[in-house]
Amino acid sequence: MNDSEKALVVFQGKKIRRTWFNDEWWFSVVDIVGVLTESDRARKYWSDLKTKLIGEGFEVSEKIGQLKLMAEDGKLRVTDCANTKNMFRIIQSIPSPKSEPFKQWLAQIGYERVQEIENPELAQKRMKEIYKAKGYSDDWIEKRVRGIAIRDELTDEWKKRGVEADMEFAILTAEISKATFGMTPSEYQKFKGLKKENLRDHMNDLELIFTMLGEASTTRIAKDKDALGFIENNEAAKKGGTVAGVARKELEQQSVRKVSTPENYLSEHEKKKKLEDKSKK
């Protein structure tokens, strides 16, 4: 799973945002303050705590990083973040019964990342275990894992070819999706009734396969055409998506069924649960 997909971790049911920066994890200070204090005014608590820490000689301006994290509105916003070492210092200043278990959890999170860097197969194994625990089938998981690898290969290729991250990546991805499925990712999310959930985690097998075909085709075309910069790679994205789009339409014509469906994992999981409950009666 790539870093953007691991930007959220959970401690005792509470979500904590993080980002990979300078070869280590940096965590949202406000999120952690909220978890430890169980306060709905975590920002105010952190503001007061910063003043206290400065008075104690803690160099907040040097220890705290202003990094972009995903906000509740889905936009990237500058947020106070700290690495594991400095987060430990901040935790010490927060009286909370959760402090010790949280420090142990935080240390484990950092250790797992180091392990994954040394042995990437561990990251893949952990990802598979998470999906399996959520109820996904082994076949679906294998496709999802392969799809992540293909996506990473594409974004690496874009970086080599002078495409700037974030905004341009999103535009190119939308071009591939539109040519493949007739919908941009945001339109696809609405089609499936999703809000902030990861779209690909709610795709069926064929949706994943055609997503992979569109992105793998784009990578190959970009390489073969030696596409440079955003404009040329945008053209490659449209062509790559068209390859997958033509294949999708041909399948739909032959099978008389649509590849894209409003079904998502949430609805499928609910159906499965109802069937299980029914069988128990």
C-alpha positions, 0 to 999 in steps of 0.5 A: 500500500502506498503512503497516501493510502496509509495516511490514516492510522487508528488508535482505539477507534480514533483516526490519526493523520500522518505523512511520510517526510524526511524518511520518517512518519510525521503525525498530526499533533491536533489529532493525537491531542484529541485522542489523549484528552478526549476533548472536542477543543483539541486545537485550543488545547494544543495552542495553550500547550504550545505556549507552555512547552515554549516556556519549558524550553521546547523549541516548538518552531524547530520541532514542529513541522508545517505539513499538508494533511487531508482535512475533513473537507477532503482538501490538503491543508497545512497542519502542525506535525511532529515525528515520533521522537518529538511526539513523545515529548509532547505526550509527556506534557498531556495528563492522560491515562492513555499516554502509556499505551499510546506511546507503545502503539506509536513506537510500534507504528514507527518500527513497522515502517522501518521493517517495511522499508527493509523488506517491502514484502512485509508491507504487502503482507500487512495490507493483505491481512487488513483487507482479509479482516474486512471480508474481501476475498483472496482473489479480489485482494490479489487484484487490488495488490496488483493494481497498486503496483501498476499505479505506482509504476505509472506515477513513478513514470510520470515523475520521470517525465516531468509531471508535477505531483498532486494536481497534475496527477489528479488531472491525468488520473481523471482523464484515464478514468473518463476514457475507461469508464466514462466517469472521472473518479469523483463522478464514479464515487457519486455513482457508487454512493461513496463520500470519502471512501477509497473508490478502488476499495469499492470496485468489483473484480472487473472494475479493478481489471479495467482500471489496471488496463487503463493505467498499464496502457498509459505507462506503456504509451508514455514510454513508447512515445517518450512523452515529456511534460504534462501536455504530452502525458495528458495525451498518453493518459487519454489514449491509455484510458481509451484502450481500456474503454474500448475493451470494456465496451466490447465486453459489455456488448458481448455479455450484455451487462455493464462493468460499472455498477453502483454496488460498493463494498459497503452494500455488498458487505451488508447483503452478505450480513443479511444473508448470514443472519437469515440463515441463522434463523 
